[in-house]
Amino acid sequence: MKIVFVNPPHIRTKESNPENNFEINKFIFKPTLSKIKVSQKVFSFLNKVFGLGAGVRYGVRAGSRWPFTMDMPMTNYAPYPFFMGYAAAHLKAHGFDVNILDAIAEEQYSYDVFLEEIKRERADIVVLECSTPTIDIDVWFANKVSAFADVALAGPHLNDITVKEIQSKNPKIKYFLLGEYIVNSLKMATTLVPGSYPTEVLKDVDSIPFPFRDYKSATKYYDPSMPTSRPQLQVYGSKGCPFKCTFCSWPQNMYFGNVSLRDPKKIAQEIKEAVARHDYKSIFFDDDTFNMGTKRISELCDYLKKIGLPWTMMGRLDISPDWLYDKMVESGCVGMRFGIETFNLDVLKRVEKGIERTDFKATLEYITTKHPQLMIHITMMRDMPGQTLEDHENDMKVIKSMGFSPDNIHRSYQLSRCAPFPGTKLYEQMKAEIGEEKLKEYTAYDGGKETVMKSAKK
């Protein structure tokens, strides 16, 4: 039996919908043209003055914790779809034929072309990872695929309630994989019983094979916030997150609070095997929280120093001693990403960020001062519950005073919009404030634009 995991295109305009087959009847950058080196600022100016792009939005889905769109193709960003990769590897180890097709990584913007590519695979089951802001696209596309293969929907948008919303109007979609689908995708493939499969979180990620990378897009994943040499290997040092941020979807919808801390020796083995097979030139640890366990990370640093490739990571500022950040740099770390959201401790408390040390700003100041050549990228957020415009403006003043700007490669930041994804505590909290009907406007969960949270500000 063959099972193919797919990540369809994510491209739309305001007029795009299932009724018009998400047609884009305006000028767009085709894959060849999208490689033209045009900065975001230049493109936005041309778009505004000359109508270049005409309102077309390009986005990401699988592998992204915060799916978003931009008004130009993301020629420099594609996250590795870890859930797909681990699920495919797990199925392959049990004798199934597998593949991954990733339109985002391949910069494929045609739904019709991608549909034909899937058809050529002659798969028995096609698993499509969906997200909240793309669920209208995902369900429409899944129905297209159902004409020639059985279809399973998976991904963080799915829970008991959202599945019922989809099932009632889309009987052609045969399977629904809730939560992290590494384990329940195998149960689906072995039982072939139509319907919904509850999540079964894999407690020990080292107990199954390394994620599947033997497909054409394996070397095309890249994170521009950590612009190391290509190809960039995106790898997990851990799976899951113990913190309980009310807005964060994956810990609540995929892992359900479970965390699997990987053995440093196993991580090193995976890196060595991946480099030998695909000649990766750098490493990005795209964990929810990389630096969990001081002794474990210190041991991993010893392995990474011997491997000798530049590496970067996504972590938290409040859970490691200063000396460990120093050791990371000594072992080859050239970039660190930290999710800060805001410096306002009251807002952080309201969203249950779980700050262990209130001096995390001092930690950031220490790292930036001690390691001036280290790339540091911080993620900030707007529209969180209780967060005022004054709070946001103060955050911007703080990071700018420390030298952070969008175009400073060594001190960069990004600003995301808060969104109460279905299945999260924040979603439940927002029901009383703006009503569930408003919350079901799923296209308003695009992290690249004002989200449904804006309604709470009015």
VEXNU-188265 format. One line per 2 residues: for each residue x, y, z of C-alpha. Coordinates in nm, 3 decimals. Example, Ala and Ser with C-alpha at 12.3 -4.5 7.8 and 13.67 -1.06 7.14 Angstrom:
BEGIN
1.230/-0.450/0.780 ~ 1.367/-0.106/0.714
//
This chain:
BEGIN
0.000/0.000/0.000 ~ 0.125/0.347/-0.086
0.062/0.650/0.134 ~ 0.159/0.998/0.019
0.171/1.302/0.245 ~ 0.102/1.632/0.070
0.140/2.002/0.142 ~ -0.065/2.179/-0.130
-0.006/2.533/-0.257 ~ -0.120/2.820/-0.038
-0.214/3.106/-0.267 ~ -0.528/3.318/-0.268
-0.688/3.658/-0.322 ~ -0.985/3.811/-0.140
-1.206/3.673/-0.418 ~ -1.068/3.317/-0.401
-1.312/3.054/-0.278 ~ -1.419/2.693/-0.341
-1.693/2.806/-0.577 ~ -1.443/2.957/-0.822
-1.186/2.682/-0.756 ~ -0.952/2.934/-0.595
-0.867/3.071/-0.935 ~ -0.615/3.352/-0.947
-0.719/3.561/-1.245 ~ -0.454/3.822/-1.182
-0.086/3.855/-1.247 ~ 0.119/3.639/-1.014
0.482/3.549/-0.992 ~ 0.528/3.210/-1.153
0.794/2.984/-0.999 ~ 1.061/3.100/-1.246
0.981/3.467/-1.203 ~ 0.962/3.434/-0.827
1.336/3.378/-0.814 ~ 1.396/3.739/-0.914
1.574/3.899/-0.622 ~ 1.327/4.165/-0.518
1.315/4.282/-0.158 ~ 0.988/4.287/0.033
0.998/4.668/0.055 ~ 1.056/4.709/-0.319
0.784/4.460/-0.406 ~ 0.535/4.626/-0.169
0.610/4.962/-0.328 ~ 0.559/4.826/-0.681
0.242/4.653/-0.565 ~ 0.103/4.974/-0.419
0.199/5.206/-0.707 ~ 0.156/4.981/-1.009
-0.072/4.705/-0.881 ~ 0.203/4.445/-0.924
0.071/4.124/-0.770 ~ -0.283/4.262/-0.757
-0.368/4.143/-0.406 ~ -0.236/3.787/-0.441
-0.120/3.638/-0.110 ~ 0.134/3.354/-0.083
0.158/3.146/0.234 ~ 0.289/2.845/0.425
0.110/2.561/0.601 ~ 0.268/2.226/0.702
0.561/2.269/0.938 ~ 0.458/2.622/1.038
0.345/2.689/1.394 ~ 0.202/3.021/1.281
0.069/2.990/0.922 ~ 0.079/3.325/0.747
0.077/3.490/0.405 ~ 0.274/3.763/0.232
0.209/3.969/-0.079 ~ 0.506/3.813/-0.256
0.626/3.452/-0.299 ~ 0.825/3.306/-0.012
1.126/3.215/-0.220 ~ 1.349/3.211/0.088
1.138/3.028/0.345 ~ 0.995/2.679/0.377
0.966/2.492/0.709 ~ 1.034/2.119/0.718
0.702/1.933/0.782 ~ 0.812/1.728/1.084
0.477/1.559/1.146 ~ 0.474/1.440/0.784
0.838/1.336/0.804 ~ 0.806/1.130/1.121
0.473/0.976/1.018 ~ 0.614/0.875/0.679
0.924/0.721/0.840 ~ 0.709/0.531/1.090
0.487/0.392/0.814 ~ 0.786/0.300/0.598
0.937/0.105/0.888 ~ 0.615/-0.099/0.895
0.637/-0.191/0.528 ~ 0.434/0.085/0.361
0.546/0.266/0.048 ~ 0.558/0.639/0.127
0.639/0.975/-0.027 ~ 0.605/1.345/0.052
0.501/1.608/-0.202 ~ 0.552/1.965/-0.085
0.421/2.243/-0.310 ~ 0.540/2.512/-0.068
0.900/2.394/-0.073 ~ 0.887/2.354/-0.452
0.733/2.702/-0.503 ~ 0.447/2.544/-0.694
0.158/2.791/-0.713 ~ -0.082/2.598/-0.935
-0.342/2.381/-0.764 ~ -0.414/2.200/-1.093
-0.048/2.118/-1.159 ~ 0.002/1.993/-0.804
-0.314/1.784/-0.825 ~ -0.179/1.610/-1.135
0.150/1.546/-0.957 ~ -0.036/1.372/-0.676
-0.237/1.170/-0.927 ~ 0.084/1.037/-1.086
0.186/0.890/-0.749 ~ -0.099/0.637/-0.771
-0.132/0.642/-0.393 ~ -0.390/0.440/-0.203
-0.417/0.708/0.065 ~ -0.325/1.075/0.045
-0.271/1.252/0.378 ~ -0.313/1.629/0.364
-0.196/1.840/0.657 ~ -0.435/2.130/0.708
-0.419/2.452/0.910 ~ -0.681/2.694/1.038
-0.627/2.984/0.792 ~ -0.616/2.742/0.497
-0.895/2.505/0.597 ~ -1.123/2.625/0.316
-0.847/2.550/0.065 ~ -0.759/2.222/0.234
-1.111/2.079/0.237 ~ -1.173/2.189/-0.123
-0.843/2.034/-0.237 ~ -0.906/1.714/-0.039
-1.232/1.668/-0.226 ~ -1.043/1.706/-0.554
-0.797/1.435/-0.449 ~ -1.082/1.204/-0.342
-1.164/1.153/-0.710 ~ -0.864/0.919/-0.745
-0.748/0.823/-0.392 ~ -0.873/0.786/-0.038
-0.807/1.106/0.157 ~ -0.708/1.175/0.516
-0.703/1.520/0.671 ~ -0.454/1.584/0.951
-0.305/1.881/1.128 ~ -0.351/2.127/1.415
-0.690/2.260/1.301 ~ -0.860/1.929/1.370
-1.042/1.847/1.691 ~ -1.375/1.679/1.770
-1.570/1.994/1.692 ~ -1.394/2.103/1.372
-1.402/1.747/1.236 ~ -1.781/1.742/1.271
-1.798/2.075/1.087 ~ -1.608/1.923/0.796
-1.758/1.572/0.796 ~ -2.118/1.687/0.766
-2.057/1.857/0.432 ~ -1.767/1.654/0.292
-1.846/1.280/0.293 ~ -1.572/1.210/0.036
-1.301/1.275/0.296 ~ -1.254/0.929/0.442
-1.017/0.972/0.737 ~ -0.943/1.237/1.000
-0.620/1.216/1.202 ~ -0.642/1.420/1.520
-0.341/1.571/1.693 ~ 0.010/1.452/1.630
-0.047/1.187/1.364 ~ 0.276/0.987/1.379
0.107/0.693/1.555 ~ -0.257/0.718/1.446
-0.161/0.736/1.077 ~ -0.023/0.383/1.115
-0.345/0.270/1.284 ~ -0.543/0.419/0.995
-0.325/0.243/0.739 ~ -0.353/-0.095/0.909
-0.723/-0.090/0.997 ~ -0.862/0.117/0.704
-1.171/0.201/0.909 ~ -1.326/0.528/0.785
-1.373/0.806/1.039 ~ -1.184/0.997/1.303
-0.868/0.869/1.473 ~ -0.792/1.018/1.819
-0.441/1.135/1.881 ~ -0.184/0.900/2.028
0.117/1.111/2.116 ~ 0.451/0.941/2.060
0.619/0.962/2.401 ~ 0.971/0.867/2.285
1.061/1.009/1.944 ~ 1.392/0.819/1.950
1.197/0.492/1.947 ~ 1.111/0.530/1.576
1.325/0.597/1.268 ~ 1.457/0.943/1.188
1.218/1.157/0.983 ~ 1.177/1.068/0.615
1.397/1.279/0.386 ~ 1.429/1.064/0.076
1.217/1.284/-0.149 ~ 1.284/1.565/-0.394
1.220/1.859/-0.158 ~ 1.448/1.735/0.121
1.719/1.997/0.062 ~ 1.488/2.292/-0.007
1.378/2.375/0.346 ~ 1.518/2.699/0.481
1.462/2.954/0.754 ~ 1.580/3.304/0.652
1.579/3.431/1.010 ~ 1.878/3.201/1.056
2.046/3.242/0.714 ~ 2.316/2.980/0.735
2.468/2.800/0.437 ~ 2.240/2.593/0.214
2.123/2.326/0.217 ~ 2.005/2.374/0.575
1.912/2.065/0.776 ~ 1.608/2.128/0.993
1.605/1.881/1.279 ~ 1.436/1.823/1.617
1.645/1.814/1.934 ~ 1.317/1.756/2.117
0.949/1.718/2.037 ~ 0.684/1.906/2.227
0.677/2.187/2.482 ~ 0.601/2.181/2.857
0.483/2.541/2.869 ~ 0.117/2.635/2.854
0.089/2.957/2.653 ~ -0.284/3.003/2.597
-0.237/3.104/2.232 ~ 0.005/2.833/2.121
-0.160/2.566/1.909 ~ 0.084/2.277/1.882
0.133/2.202/2.255 ~ -0.247/2.202/2.299
-0.363/2.046/1.970 ~ -0.076/1.818/1.870
0.127/1.711/2.179 ~ -0.132/1.767/2.455
0.142/1.869/2.697 ~ 0.373/1.575/2.620
0.746/1.632/2.571 ~ 1.007/1.397/2.428
1.365/1.502/2.500 ~ 1.594/1.331/2.252
1.920/1.158/2.338 ~ 2.212/1.379/2.223
2.384/1.072/2.079 ~ 2.078/0.996/1.865
2.058/1.356/1.746 ~ 2.422/1.346/1.641
2.362/1.018/1.457 ~ 2.068/1.165/1.266
2.272/1.470/1.165 ~ 2.564/1.259/1.045
2.340/1.031/0.839 ~ 2.148/1.323/0.686
2.468/1.509/0.598 ~ 2.620/1.199/0.440
2.308/1.150/0.226 ~ 2.219/1.508/0.131
2.537/1.712/0.198 ~ 2.372/1.963/0.432
2.595/2.261/0.509 ~ 2.427/2.388/0.828
2.179/2.283/1.097 ~ 1.867/2.451/1.234
1.708/2.304/1.548 ~ 1.344/2.396/1.488
1.221/2.276/1.829 ~ 0.934/2.435/2.013
1.188/2.490/2.291 ~ 1.539/2.366/2.207
1.727/2.439/2.528 ~ 1.536/2.212/2.768
1.766/2.027/3.007 ~ 2.097/2.201/3.082
2.303/1.881/3.112 ~ 2.148/1.734/2.795
2.215/2.046/2.585 ~ 2.568/2.070/2.720
2.631/1.712/2.609 ~ 2.478/1.784/2.268
2.713/2.080/2.228 ~ 3.006/1.840/2.264
2.875/1.632/1.974 ~ 2.799/1.939/1.761
3.149/2.073/1.811 ~ 3.291/1.749/1.669
3.046/1.753/1.375 ~ 3.174/2.101/1.291
2.877/2.249/1.103 ~ 2.734/2.592/1.190
2.407/2.552/1.375 ~ 2.116/2.760/1.500
1.821/2.700/1.730 ~ 1.479/2.813/1.857
1.460/2.838/2.236 ~ 1.363/3.032/2.548
1.563/3.293/2.733 ~ 1.453/3.201/3.083
1.548/2.833/3.118 ~ 1.928/2.818/3.069
2.225/2.961/3.260 ~ 2.444/3.214/3.083
2.737/2.974/3.061 ~ 2.531/2.733/2.850
2.465/3.002/2.588 ~ 2.840/3.062/2.582
2.906/2.691/2.532 ~ 2.654/2.682/2.247
2.851/2.951/2.066 ~ 3.180/2.773/2.136
3.038/2.453/1.984 ~ 2.939/2.617/1.655
2.609/2.793/1.725 ~ 2.592/3.099/1.499
2.229/3.197/1.558 ~ 1.962/3.186/1.827
1.586/3.250/1.801 ~ 1.381/3.337/2.106
1.005/3.375/2.144 ~ 0.962/3.683/2.363
0.616/3.810/2.256 ~ 0.632/4.111/2.492
0.838/4.251/2.779 ~ 0.521/4.329/2.973
0.514/4.071/3.253 ~ 0.144/4.127/3.321
0.055/4.040/2.960 ~ 0.287/3.739/2.971
0.117/3.623/3.289 ~ -0.226/3.666/3.127
-0.130/3.438/2.835 ~ 0.039/3.195/3.079
0.379/3.217/2.916 ~ 0.527/3.048/3.224
0.825/3.273/3.269 ~ 1.061/3.112/3.520
1.299/3.405/3.548 ~ 1.171/3.761/3.528
1.520/3.880/3.435 ~ 1.500/3.724/3.087
1.560/4.070/2.938 ~ 1.894/4.076/3.123
1.977/3.738/2.967 ~ 1.908/3.880/2.622
2.129/4.179/2.701 ~ 2.405/3.944/2.819
2.399/3.735/2.500 ~ 2.385/4.035/2.267
2.676/4.203/2.446 ~ 2.893/3.894/2.494
2.848/3.766/2.137 ~ 2.820/4.060/1.894
2.861/3.838/1.586 ~ 2.593/3.591/1.692
2.270/3.616/1.489 ~ 1.986/3.673/1.733
1.627/3.672/1.609 ~ 1.340/3.748/1.846
0.970/3.700/1.784 ~ 0.730/3.964/1.914
0.350/3.960/1.913 ~ 0.061/4.204/1.893
-0.307/4.183/1.994 ~ -0.259/3.952/2.292
-0.528/3.969/2.563 ~ -0.479/4.281/2.774
-0.202/4.412/2.551 ~ -0.244/4.781/2.469
-0.101/4.990/2.189 ~ 0.120/5.152/2.450
0.253/4.809/2.552 ~ 0.337/4.730/2.190
0.506/5.066/2.133 ~ 0.713/5.016/2.449
0.821/4.671/2.325 ~ 0.938/4.826/1.998
1.133/5.093/2.187 ~ 1.305/4.829/2.399
1.418/4.609/2.113 ~ 1.524/4.903/1.897
1.731/5.040/2.185 ~ 1.912/4.704/2.185
1.987/4.733/1.813 ~ 1.714/4.504/1.678
1.562/4.585/1.340 ~ 1.402/4.380/1.058
1.704/4.425/0.831 ~ 1.988/4.373/1.081
2.104/4.017/1.024 ~ 2.272/3.997/1.364
1.986/4.153/1.561 ~ 1.657/4.088/1.382
1.297/4.054/1.490 ~ 0.958/3.959/1.351
0.616/4.076/1.460 ~ 0.327/3.828/1.455
-0.041/3.877/1.528 ~ -0.199/3.679/1.808
-0.468/3.431/1.698 ~ -0.696/3.211/1.914
-0.662/2.886/1.720 ~ -0.940/2.629/1.768
-0.857/2.387/2.045 ~ -0.654/2.637/2.247
-0.737/2.787/2.585 ~ -0.738/3.131/2.425
-1.010/3.019/2.183 ~ -1.232/2.923/2.476
-1.157/3.251/2.651 ~ -1.247/3.453/2.342
-1.587/3.288/2.296 ~ -1.747/3.506/2.562
-1.580/3.821/2.433 ~ -1.646/3.812/2.059
-1.871/3.509/2.011 ~ -1.804/3.173/1.849
-1.955/3.276/1.516 ~ -1.683/3.538/1.474
-1.419/3.287/1.580 ~ -1.522/3.055/1.297
-1.409/3.306/1.033 ~ -1.103/3.091/0.979
-0.939/3.300/0.707 ~ -0.898/3.564/0.981
-0.627/3.350/1.146 ~ -0.357/3.452/0.897
-0.055/3.551/1.109 ~ 0.065/3.784/0.835
-0.237/4.015/0.868 ~ -0.472/4.144/1.135
-0.640/3.838/1.284 ~ -0.977/3.770/1.444
-0.826/3.903/1.768 ~ -0.868/4.252/1.625
-1.242/4.215/1.688 ~ -1.172/4.204/2.059
-1.007/4.545/2.039 ~ -1.316/4.718/1.901
//
